[in-house]
Amino acid sequence: MSAKKLTVVISQGQSKNPKHRNLEEEIAMKLLLKGDVEVSLVPHLYDMSADHTGMLFLKSVPGDLVFLSWLYPRGARWILDRQNVRGHEGISLITSEEDDDDEEKPEELHPDAIGALEVPDRHIYCIDLRVHSDAEPYLEEIERIVEEDAKETVDLLSWITGEPNADQLKRYLAPQPTNGEQVILPSPQEDSAPKRRWYPVIDYSRCTNCMECIDFCLFGVYGVDSIDRILVEAQDNCKKGCPACSRVCPENAIIFPQHKTPAIAGADGEVAGLKIDLSKLFGGGAGDALETAVAERDAELVKDGRDAVGMEVGLPKRQVNRENRPKDALDNLMDDLDALEV
């Protein structure tokens, strides 16, 4: 008996661009014709709510998952994590120019990162559909992953003593419910396209739980869970188009997947205070991340009929739990702002 097939999910783009649709359909059709993977299409990942049938389907996939979307892999991975679709990072050889060159190296945790919770023993491969306009590179990469997955399954089965019968092997390779009933995986239904959304996504491989985002955001977006981990509690409280909290995050751990700036949208890049260019601070240019963030927040406050607060609210003098460490770029920035006496 053969092992359970790898699941490939294609998350459709927000636009009805015929080139995008053709690429999605060509990949799906060729995979279906080949028949060595399970293939499903769902709406755009960022727009689906937790109870959307497409999201419920993703939550039902028990084993390794290849997820193709029009998002940076880091953004897709942590949106899935927020919806409890979790697994170890699967390494894809398809990377964009904005991503790191070291494609063979899995995502590393920041030394102080809080990390994901309850990660199951499986892999999720997130692949960006914007990298290639032709289906063939994606089909080749999926075939590579299928072969890798099959090899791991064979290696695992070699540890089984004796020769299992068909029923034993079926129970081993497929998920079984506790009540003994047969598992039937749901298929996504034809829902109306979900409305476009805008909200932050936390990359827990970088987040140090410093809480600067919850201090800076004045719109009730962030909260904490039962073990005091920062989380995006009220997604739809976020102001459409505003990425201000991402600009002030010391570790570049906040992603807005639809933002036009790659670093904010989830491209791999520098972390910590290094993304704040101090050389631009005194020139008054729009490139200064902190000044831009404050201006964006004030604009949204005014739209809500509230008073602008400038730099008087939510900007810590020193980062939490950093007292005994050398100052970094954000610390130096706060010192320079204090010295301005404005």
Secondary structure as GFF3:
##gff-version 3
##sequence-region A 1 342
A	DSSP	beta_strand	6	11	.	.	.	ID=ss1
A	DSSP	alpha_helix	18	34	.	.	.	ID=ss2
A	DSSP	beta_strand	37	42	.	.	.	ID=ss3
A	DSSP	three_ten_helix	45	47	.	.	.	ID=ss4
A	DSSP	alpha_helix	53	60	.	.	.	ID=ss5
A	DSSP	beta_strand	65	69	.	.	.	ID=ss6
A	DSSP	alpha_helix	73	82	.	.	.	ID=ss7
A	DSSP	beta_strand	88	89	.	.	.	ID=ss8
A	DSSP	beta_strand	123	128	.	.	.	ID=ss9
A	DSSP	alpha_helix	136	157	.	.	.	ID=ss10
A	DSSP	alpha_helix	166	173	.	.	.	ID=ss11
A	DSSP	beta_strand	201	202	.	.	.	ID=ss12
A	DSSP	alpha_helix	212	216	.	.	.	ID=ss13
A	DSSP	beta_strand	222	224	.	.	.	ID=ss14
A	DSSP	beta_strand	230	232	.	.	.	ID=ss15
A	DSSP	three_ten_helix	235	237	.	.	.	ID=ss16
A	DSSP	alpha_helix	244	248	.	.	.	ID=ss17
A	DSSP	beta_strand	254	255	.	.	.	ID=ss18
A	DSSP	alpha_helix	262	265	.	.	.	ID=ss19
A	DSSP	three_ten_helix	272	275	.	.	.	ID=ss20
A	DSSP	three_ten_helix	278	283	.	.	.	ID=ss21
A	DSSP	alpha_helix	289	303	.	.	.	ID=ss22
A	DSSP	three_ten_helix	310	312	.	.	.	ID=ss23
A	DSSP	alpha_helix	329	340	.	.	.	ID=ss24
###
